[in-house]
């Protein structure tokens, strides 16, 4: 720190407070000032005194007097100013403790009589403000720095300083304005309390953790630790939740700061943290007991209530008041309670009655136990119980789990051939019942009974994991043998052996997978086994049906999955769904189009045959790589993953196909003899619904056309015959078919548009042709998938184009606009636009003109607009054709120019609807002449009819005609999306006038900002207040710039927020403002 000498001016006036503040706030101070000497003073340069150096005037006795600077040798003390009798006296500055304490003002006899200071205090406090006679007085702040704090109102934002701002008197607060220290302490105490309360709100899945938390807190509270020590122990306890530990740590660090605050002001009486934890444990344990005892069935009639089970064991605990009594609830393992509740819930779901004696025995045994329960046994026991309850029993019988446990079985499943389904179910039932009888967790393990059951010696210390694995494998083997016996009676021997070679492979695979799996969820494992058995039951009934080839292929695929060590249940699940969906579709077709009766039975049969032909193309796709190239090494898991993905898409395809409306529609021209009892007109067009196919076919021309069935057959042929120009891997081919199947399945939702067409044949073509085109000349899997993405856009967008023609659109315009007199002018404007659009497009395709020619010509026409209506269609046509070519991916940038691509498909040109163009023409006043901005300011374009494109065309139009364009919207997401589309699709125009897509708030900010200085409204206001600029920057050029505002989602704009005032606010940090606030 450099030396400073502050002295009065020659006219004896004190320097201003601003100059004082400037000096106090500087990090480096100026060199020693010139001192005006008086005749009775002696100037002493660098005089050693009081373990330091003095530089200034002294009296005849060499005592410091007048103006001077003192610095101690250890830099602990510094003073610059007036002296008298060797002490600071008069105006001066004092720095102590290496700048931690700073004083400036009027000193008297070595003490600050009146002035300002920044003073370091005990306990890390710091005072900054006015001081009178060495005491804090008037306005000042007391602050303290504590690391690791977080802003209360801004989570995630760190802070390190807390302040108390007040009026002071004699070192004590007189009037407090802000007490941030107390506020933060109270806040952190609440966070600590809330963190404790959050333990109570843990869900059932975290009961074990909840139990451990209570135990840990009770252990700490019983140690009778000091308050701060308790917080520190909680903060570092390894078993407590992180949020509680963090809040305890922060509270412990701020506690002392708040407690010592009583030296300067009154504080509220603090609560004891020990009492807080004890109160929480007392209340929390009661709630915990209630949570354990609660069941959603408690208030239901005709079902088991957990109140009956838990009344004596848990509910009575809520009447206790001492923690020593309440903590007995922690002796109960929550898993035990949950097991009982789970059994009750399953029992109630199946109307199974469990006697209260059995339940009381179960829980009574555990209320006296500590924590030595074998949780694995309880998991296994309750999983067996759940498996038992979920079995689809098929007879009205009752079987006892033990003398006081019974089950009422339900009739809710089809009986399989020769009751094979029931017999396999009985195998599972017997296994679960045996487990419940002989593996009660609270009783000794019955090793003899289990050895006899497995027909092998079982060790007494066998793990529950190994025991459960043996049980599942036994179920599997018993079910396999039962199936073998069944098939031997119903199938030939060779067929049976082949069938069981596959089942044997699955059993071996499953046995191997169980040994590697460390999880104990036997309910889930049992479901997997049941799914596998369900599949074999399903196919065992269809071995001689038309599905034989598909089933054989499925079995081969399962074997391949086993060899690849993949999850068998995933593929089996797909096969189960496929067989079920195919069966449902077959039944639907047989019902709607009976064989040998319906004229469309062959169509339906061909569709089913095509689906069966596609199935092996997914599962047996051969590698098509070029034999002359080095073969690609494909990852087996990747291929299996692709097959699973493809199977899922086939299943979804079948689901969508089965949900289609297969009503037969015909055109009037197809009917030879009209009969009102057989035909019903639909759609307001010459389309008729056939009410009775068998009777109506005699009145319809041959050959019959069912346009939906015909379209589906053509689409399935496309899937079968899809191929690539170059050889590709089998994995890629699987993916290509899967993506194609998915895209075609998604297109089925547009089949409901059939009666909206002018021609049913055109409907069929529009359903099929896009997929015919997209499968031509496929170069690679990636290029193909990119093309498929545009198919959905084509269906969504171009079909809208066909729904409303110009005539219908103008009729709707007249309905909506009663004063629309110049309808002919609007029609003529649209036809002129359409003609030029088609000319531009055809000439570009023929390469007679370039993209640059269109943009250049459109810009030239735009210069001639001057509010005349003649150029409007031409400008819009130029913008539209570029927009269409870009969106349809017809053009690309090559050699720094936009040019037509070498490959494109004219069929999929996406162009603006007539609704969009008519809306734009109307807004631009096409039906009237004018000399200013058109009077039409509102246009309604319904959802799906393309507001974004209409806005883009308007924005482009006004930009080309020298306007600064702002497109405002309430949504930042929509603004960013539309801006990106505008810049991408109309990039060839290279607009010189900005088109700004923005939100309303951002628009207001920009409008109030200075373009010249690039400052926003907040910066401008701050400059004015600070005196940097007395008025905001103003540019006459900005006023002359033509601008226009286009509003998107205008219905939202005119909602409840319309008319509210935009109130920009700015936080101004300025010393002068602070001084004014002090005076106020």
Order of alpha helices (4+ residues) and beta strands (2+ residues): alpha-beta-beta-beta-beta-beta-beta-beta-beta-beta-beta-beta-alpha-alpha-alpha-alpha-alpha-alpha-alpha-alpha-alpha-alpha-beta-beta-alpha-alpha-alpha-alpha-alpha-alpha-alpha-alpha-alpha-beta-beta-beta-alpha-alpha-alpha-alpha-alpha-alpha-alpha-alpha-alpha-beta-beta-alpha-alpha-beta-alpha-beta-alpha-alpha-alpha-beta-alpha-alpha
